[in-house]
Amino acid sequence: MALTSKSPPVAALLNLDALHANLARVRALAPGARILAVIKADAYGHGLVRAAHALLGADGFAVARVEEGIRLRRAGIAHRVVVLQGYADREEFQAHLDHRLEPVIHSVAQAGMLAAHRGARIRPWIKLDTGMNRLGLTPQAFDHAVKRLTHLQPVLMTHLACADAPDAPATGRQLAAFEDATGSLEHPVSIANSAAILAWPQTHRDWVRPGLMLYGLSPFEGKTGAELGLRPVMTLKSRIIAVKVLQKGDSVGYGATWTAGRPTRLGVVAAGYGDGYPREVPPGTPVLIDDVRVPIIGRVSMDMLTVDLTDHPRAGPGSEVVLWGEGLPLETIARRARTIPYTLACGVTARVPRVETEGDYGASESRL
Ligand SMILES: *Cc1c(COP(=O)(O)O)cnc(C)c1O
């Protein structure tokens, strides 16, 4: 979909077909597992309710917080909804009961509250800490909680710290600890995030919990989603709003950190860190204009960034600029900014309109 002169200066195009395709990719990778689609943090910046509606083919949804679960229910989502942090107090506990949300039980206090409530009809996910040392019960407390909550047919779960590192011994240790605690129990189990779905098939078990890969992004450093058979969902687009010619020796932007080594045709793009584009990228980081990679020069500012159009004379005011997505992997930009795809996707700011699209954007990738 093209930005027209009436379009906003920046837009995040969201390809819902790609979301479906990525869900199908998870199914193909883990055919025996049910899928808990992770849509926390506003579906990694893609929109909570939009993502849920596009992913109705999943078997359930996971969010981080109670409020997100309530939003799903108010939007008419009837699937199982798991709250990854569970409840922190009575009020949140009541919200779980009222909205049929399934809490992750990671503390003794949470387990006690649910066990003490007669007639509760919500299914808990009981979490064992196998070495990540973030949320989760110790083996003793886990054992105790499973016994007390068995009548609610819990799912038993853990979370891996190093699934994105295929050689890390930590994963084997975590899996062994999980097996020790759950091997003799009959309840369904859940271990795998995106990295584990892709790299550790033995973790698929009863429920997989994909997040990042649903959005077409790779959890592995140095790999893109496309290389893993995924399609990018978000394409962040802007346009050129001014062009000027610099003489050799002229500098560009805040701090005057970039100086023209030759006469330079400079383009000003109407997107900056106020939209969530990372300020940390060095000069030379590419944007895509008419399927041609063009380098950023100077520092990214709040509402604008500057590019070198000298070698792309066809580009001018109004030209469409892809900052990441179709044809220019978000992973490439994350790497340049020395961050991870998660933070860029989540970091697209509220002022950027999300525009739903479908289908293939055409051959932009193949023409590169
Ligand atoms: C966020 C999260 C996931 C999804 O992780 P991805 O790396 O995005 O696939 C799965 N499980 C838990 C407990 C999480 O917090």
The ligand as an SDF file (V2000), in Angstrom:
LIG
                    3D

 15 15  0  0  0  0  0  0  0  0999 V2000
    7.1270  -12.9200   26.1090 C   0  0  0  0  0  0  0  0  0  0  0  0
    7.0100  -14.3430   26.4790 C   0  0  0  0  0  0  0  0  0  0  0  0
    6.9230  -15.3370   25.4930 C   0  0  0  0  0  0  0  0  0  0  0  0
    7.0980  -15.0410   24.0150 C   0  0  0  0  0  0  0  0  0  0  0  0
    8.4740  -14.8220   23.7700 O   0  0  0  0  0  0  0  0  0  0  0  0
    9.0150  -14.5820   22.2790 P   0  0  0  0  0  0  0  0  0  0  0  0
   10.4890  -14.5960   22.4440 O   0  0  0  0  0  0  0  0  0  0  0  0
    8.5260  -13.2350   21.8640 O   0  0  0  0  0  0  0  0  0  0  0  0
    8.4970  -15.6720   21.4460 O   0  0  0  0  0  0  0  0  0  0  0  0
    6.6930  -16.6350   25.9000 C   0  0  0  0  0  0  0  0  0  0  0  0
    6.5810  -16.9490   27.2220 N   0  0  0  0  0  0  0  0  0  0  0  0
    6.6880  -16.0190   28.1950 C   0  0  0  0  0  0  0  0  0  0  0  0
    6.5510  -16.4350   29.6230 C   0  0  0  0  0  0  0  0  0  0  0  0
    6.9230  -14.6820   27.8680 C   0  0  0  0  0  0  0  0  0  0  0  0
    7.0390  -13.7850   28.8320 O   0  0  0  0  0  0  0  0  0  0  0  0
  1  2  1  0
  2  3  1  0
  2 14  2  0
  3  4  1  0
  3 10  2  0
  4  5  1  0
  5  6  1  0
  6  7  2  0
  6  8  1  0
  6  9  1  0
 10 11  1  0
 11 12  2  0
 12 13  1  0
 12 14  1  0
 14 15  1  0
M  END
$$$$
